[in-house]
Amino acid sequence: MEIRMTADEVRFLRRKVATGRYDTEAEVVHEALRLLEANEATLDAKLARLRNAVAAGIADADAGRFVDTSPERVLDRARQRIRELEA
């Protein structure tokens, strides 16, 4: 496999090897890919939880389990709650 990198990316790889933490530039790339994979898995899990929460909210609304309100009333309740917490 051949990978093209910018001059800045090459300098970054070389600096990481120069620290002694990695023996080769390939080790730096391997670690970067491992971290990317872990980050993607975390994002996928968060997205799945969000989708489930949205689906549950839609199901509740479809079943009539909701409170009919306005944005102003929501803000008023939030402001009241903040005042209570600050007291």
C-alpha positions, 0 to 999 in steps of 0.5 A: 500500500502506498500513502501520500502525505503532506510535508506537515504530516511527514514532519509530525510522524518523524517528530513522534518517532523522535520522541522515542515513544514509537520505533517507526513511522509505521507504528505511529500510523498504526496507533493513529488508525487504532485511535480513529477506529475507537473514536468511530466506534464511540461516535457510532454508539452515541448515534445509535443511542440518539436514534433510539431516544428520538424513536422513543420520543416519536413513539410517545408522541404518536401514543399521545404521551406528550405535553402540549406547550410553547417554547415560551413556557419551556423557557419560563420553566427553565428560568424558574428552575435556574432561580430555584437552583441559585436560591 
